[in-house]
Amino acid sequence: MTDIRVEGQDEQVATPIQPENQATSLDLTMNFHGQAVDYLLILLKTTFFIIITAGLYYPWARAARLRYLINHTTLGPHAFSFNGTGKEIAVSYFKGLFIYGLLYAGLMYSSRVSLESPMLGAALSFLFLNLLYALLPLAIWGAKAYRLSRMRYRSIYFSIDRRRRKAFLKRYFIDFLLMMVTLGFYLPVLIYNMQKNLTNATRWGNVPLHYTARLSDSYWLSINNFLLCLVTLGLYMPFAFAKRLNFDANHTRVGDEIFVRAQITAGDVVMLVVVPLLLTTLTLGLAYPWVTVWARQRILQRFAVIGRLDLASVRQNKDLASADGETLGDLWGVDMSMGV
């Protein structure tokens, strides 16, 4: 197979992969091949520059850490590649900080107004809180759009169809209002629609991804998980989390004949929460690089891709997105993670 050379960030090219055979059978497992010592050096270097620049270096630090984690993530014999830059994130990061600063200033002003006029203060607080939460779907969409547009696998870029953004936001706000009206009973539908719309908008080159789960199955899984967590006082939560991850992954299809498979267990979830927490706490954070590498290796090995792919039909379709979403996602704590 011949690698594809992308000649510029602003170009859109349509170059086919030259296949060895017309159709290729796939049975590939994900993995992480990073080394804790290497990641530690990156953390020390970026943390040092963050400190001496009073935080201004953070966007470059985030880009460097993302680059290392993604570039050492593999699917079968091929590694993913991330070419996002600190400059891209920095420009959007300061814009995001400015927007969030205005909203938080509005909330602080509302609290002062409420001392003299409780009704007006409550109304202003409600307004600014809703404006703040309105940024969440933008953060989710934007974070995924940016990261995908900077990621490649076998020289082919991922992307998200920007034409679906308006429909995604409209659906989210409608579902959010219905969730409020139904006192939370509509939340499983919101979760389903968000997962479906994000997955269906994702592309690998010109190959679309599909979310094939039925709403009824997803809804009852959410209700069942909630009730069992309630009855067991939260002890069922690792099982619930594992079932949701497996459900979403096992109902994801790439193109027509490629399927994602996941086999995450409740034990994996417990290990991935308890062990990192204990080791990081007991070592005052010194074990963080080793914990990160171990956790990524354990979770990624539970994912596989199987099926058949006609390599001749895969074409490059690079669609750059801004880093605004990555910044909003970071400020909101939205991480489109596991490195992919």
C-alpha positions in Angstrom: 0.0 0.0 0.0 1.3 3.5 -0.9 1.1 6.2 1.8 -0.7 9.4 0.9 1.1 12.7 1.1 -1.1 15.6 2.1 0.2 18.8 0.6 -1.3 21.5 2.8 -3.7 22.1 5.5 -6.1 24.1 3.4 -6.4 21.7 0.5 -9.0 19.0 0.0 -7.7 16.1 -2.0 -9.3 12.9 -3.2 -6.5 10.4 -3.7 -7.3 6.7 -3.4 -5.2 4.2 -1.4 -3.6 1.8 -3.8 -4.5 -1.6 -2.4 -2.6 -4.8 -2.6 -5.9 -6.6 -3.0 -9.3 -5.3 -3.8 -10.8 -6.5 -0.5 -9.0 -6.9 2.8 -10.3 -8.9 5.8 -9.8 -7.1 9.1 -9.4 -8.4 12.6 -7.4 -5.7 14.4 -7.0 -5.0 18.1 -6.2 -1.6 19.5 -3.2 -1.0 21.8 -1.0 1.7 23.3 2.8 1.5 22.9 3.9 4.5 24.8 6.5 4.4 27.6 5.9 5.8 31.0 9.4 7.4 31.2 8.9 9.2 27.9 5.5 10.5 29.0 7.0 11.6 32.3 9.6 13.6 30.5 6.9 15.3 28.4 4.9 16.1 31.6 7.9 17.5 33.4 8.9 19.7 30.4 5.4 21.0 29.7 4.7 21.6 33.4 8.0 23.5 33.8 7.1 25.8 30.9 3.5 26.3 32.2 4.9 27.4 35.6 7.5 29.8 34.2 5.1 31.4 31.7 2.3 31.7 34.3 0.1 29.3 32.4 0.5 30.8 29.0 2.3 27.7 27.7 -0.7 25.5 28.6 -2.1 25.2 25.0 1.3 24.0 23.7 1.5 21.6 26.6 -1.9 20.2 25.8 -1.0 19.7 22.1 2.3 17.9 23.1 0.5 15.5 25.4 -2.3 14.8 23.0 0.3 14.2 20.2 2.2 11.7 22.3 -0.8 9.7 23.5 -2.5 9.5 20.0 0.7 8.9 18.1 1.4 5.8 20.3 -2.1 4.4 19.9 -2.4 1.6 17.3 -5.0 -0.4 15.5 -3.4 -3.5 14.3 0.1 -2.8 12.9 -0.7 0.9 12.1 -0.5 3.8 14.5 -2.8 6.8 14.6 -1.2 10.3 14.0 -2.1 13.7 15.4 -0.8 16.9 14.0 -2.6 19.5 16.0 -0.5 22.5 17.2 -0.2 24.6 20.3 -0.7 27.7 18.3 -4.1 26.5 17.1 -5.3 25.7 20.6 -3.8 28.9 22.1 -5.8 31.3 19.8 -9.0 29.5 20.7 -8.1 29.0 24.3 -7.8 32.7 25.0 -11.1 33.3 23.1 -12.7 30.6 25.2 -11.4 32.1 28.5 -12.7 35.5 27.5 -16.2 34.1 26.8 -16.3 32.1 30.0 -14.9 35.1 31.9 -17.8 37.3 30.7 -20.4 34.7 31.7 -18.9 34.2 35.1 -18.7 37.9 35.6 -22.4 38.0 34.7 -23.1 35.4 37.4 -21.1 37.4 40.0 -23.0 40.5 39.0 -26.3 38.7 39.4 -25.4 37.6 42.9 -24.8 41.3 43.8 -28.1 42.4 42.2 -30.0 39.8 44.1 -29.1 41.5 47.4 -31.1 44.5 46.4 -33.6 42.9 44.0 -34.0 39.1 44.5 -36.3 38.6 41.5 -34.1 40.5 39.1 -31.0 38.7 40.5 -32.7 35.3 40.1 -33.7 36.2 36.5 -30.1 37.3 35.6 -28.6 34.2 37.2 -31.0 32.0 35.2 -30.0 33.8 32.0 -26.3 33.5 32.5 -26.5 29.9 33.7 -28.4 28.9 30.6 -25.9 30.8 28.3 -23.1 28.9 30.1 -24.8 25.5 29.6 -25.6 26.4 26.0 -21.9 26.1 25.3 -21.9 22.4 26.3 -23.2 21.0 23.0 -20.9 23.3 21.1 -18.0 22.0 23.2 -18.9 18.4 22.6 -19.2 18.9 18.8 -16.3 21.2 18.5 -13.9 19.1 20.5 -14.6 16.0 18.4 -14.5 18.0 15.2 -11.1 19.5 15.9 -9.4 16.3 17.2 -10.8 14.2 14.3 -9.6 16.7 11.7 -6.1 16.5 13.0 -6.0 12.7 13.2 -5.0 10.2 10.6 -5.0 6.4 10.3 -3.0 4.8 7.4 -2.5 8.4 6.0 -6.3 9.0 5.8 -7.7 11.8 7.9 -10.8 11.6 10.1 -13.4 14.3 9.9 -16.9 15.3 11.0 -19.5 16.4 8.6 -20.0 20.1 9.4 -23.3 20.1 7.5 -24.8 18.1 10.4 -23.8 20.6 13.1 -27.0 22.6 12.9 -29.2 19.5 13.2 -27.1 18.2 16.1 -27.5 21.4 18.1 -31.2 21.7 17.3 -31.8 18.1 18.4 -29.7 18.6 21.6 -31.6 21.7 22.7 -35.0 20.1 22.0 -34.0 17.0 23.9 -32.7 19.2 26.8 -36.0 21.0 27.1 -37.9 17.8 27.0 -35.7 16.4 29.7 -36.4 19.4 31.9 -40.2 19.1 31.3 -40.2 15.3 32.0 -38.0 15.7 35.2 -35.2 13.7 33.7 -37.1 10.8 32.2 -36.2 12.0 28.7 -32.4 11.9 29.5 -31.8 8.5 28.0 -33.3 9.8 24.7 -30.9 12.8 24.8 -28.0 10.4 25.4 -29.0 8.2 22.5 -29.6 11.0 20.0 -26.3 12.7 20.9 -24.3 9.4 20.4 -26.1 8.6 17.2 -25.7 12.1 15.7 -22.0 12.4 16.6 -21.2 8.9 15.2 -23.2 9.3 12.0 -21.4 12.6 11.3 -18.0 11.0 11.6 -15.9 10.0 8.6 -12.7 8.2 7.9 -11.7 9.7 4.6 -14.9 9.2 2.6 -16.1 6.2 4.7 -18.9 7.1 7.0 -19.5 5.7 10.5 -23.0 4.5 11.5 -24.6 4.1 14.9 -26.9 1.1 14.5 -28.5 0.8 18.0 -32.3 1.1 18.4 -33.7 3.8 20.6 -35.8 1.3 22.6 -32.7 -0.8 23.4 -30.6 2.1 24.4 -33.4 3.6 26.5 -34.1 0.4 28.5 -30.4 -0.1 29.0 -30.2 3.4 30.6 -33.3 2.7 32.8 -32.0 -0.7 33.9 -28.6 0.7 34.8 -30.1 3.6 36.7 -32.5 1.4 38.7 -29.8 -1.2 39.6 -27.4 1.5 40.6 -30.2 3.0 42.8 -31.1 -0.4 44.4 -27.4 -1.3 45.1 -26.5 2.1 46.4 -24.1 2.7 43.5 -22.3 -0.7 43.7 -23.7 -1.6 40.2 -22.1 1.5 38.7 -19.0 -0.3 37.2 -21.3 -2.8 35.5 -23.5 0.0 34.2 -20.5 1.9 32.8 -19.1 -1.3 31.1 -22.4 -2.2 29.6 -22.9 1.3 28.2 -19.4 1.4 26.7 -19.8 -2.1 25.1 -23.3 -1.2 23.8 -22.2 2.0 22.0 -19.0 0.4 20.6 -20.8 -2.8 19.5 -23.4 -0.8 17.6 -20.8 1.2 15.7 -20.2 0.3 12.1 -17.5 1.7 9.7 -18.8 1.8 6.1 -20.8 -1.3 5.2 -18.7 -4.2 6.4 -16.5 -3.1 9.3 -17.7 -3.5 12.9 -16.3 -2.2 16.2 -16.2 -4.7 19.0 -15.6 -4.1 22.7 -15.4 -6.5 25.7 -15.0 -4.3 28.7 -15.9 -5.8 32.0 -16.9 -4.3 35.4 -13.6 -5.5 36.7 -11.8 -3.4 34.1 -13.8 -0.3 35.2 -13.0 -0.9 38.8 -9.3 -1.4 38.1 -9.2 1.7 35.9 -10.7 3.8 38.6 -9.4 2.3 41.9 -5.8 1.5 40.9 -5.0 4.9 39.3 -6.6 6.7 42.2 -4.8 4.8 44.9 -1.4 4.9 43.2 -1.6 8.5 42.2 -2.7 9.5 45.7 -0.1 7.4 47.6 2.8 8.6 45.5 1.6 12.3 45.5 1.1 12.2 41.7 4.5 10.7 40.9 3.0 7.5 39.5 0.7 9.4 37.2 2.7 8.6 33.9 2.9 4.9 34.8 -0.8 4.8 35.7 -1.8 6.6 32.5 0.2 4.2 30.3 -1.1 1.1 32.1 -4.7 2.3 32.0 -4.6 3.1 28.3 -3.1 -0.2 27.4 -5.7 -2.1 29.5 -8.8 -0.3 28.1 -7.6 -0.1 24.4 -6.9 -3.8 24.3 -10.6 -4.4 24.9 -11.4 -2.8 21.5 -11.2 -4.5 18.1 -12.3 -3.9 14.5 -13.4 -6.8 12.3 -14.9 -7.1 8.9 -13.9 -6.4 5.3 -12.6 -3.3 3.6 -12.2 -2.4 0.0 -9.1 -0.2 0.2 -9.5 1.0 -3.4 -12.7 2.8 -2.3 -11.1 4.8 0.6 -10.3 8.3 -0.4 -8.8 11.3 1.4 -11.3 14.0 2.4 -9.6 16.3 4.8 -11.9 18.9 6.4 -10.1 21.1 8.9 -12.0 22.4 11.9 -10.9 25.2 14.3 -9.5 24.5 17.7 -12.4 26.5 19.4 -14.2 23.2 20.2 -11.1 21.7 21.8 -10.8 24.7 24.0 -14.5 24.8 25.0 -14.3 21.0 25.6 -11.2 21.4 27.8 -12.8 24.2 29.8 -16.0 22.2 30.2 -14.1 19.0 31.1 -15.3 17.3 27.9 -12.6 14.9 26.7 -13.2 13.0 23.5 -10.7 10.6 24.8 -9.1 7.2 24.9 -6.7 8.8 22.4 -9.0 8.3 19.4 
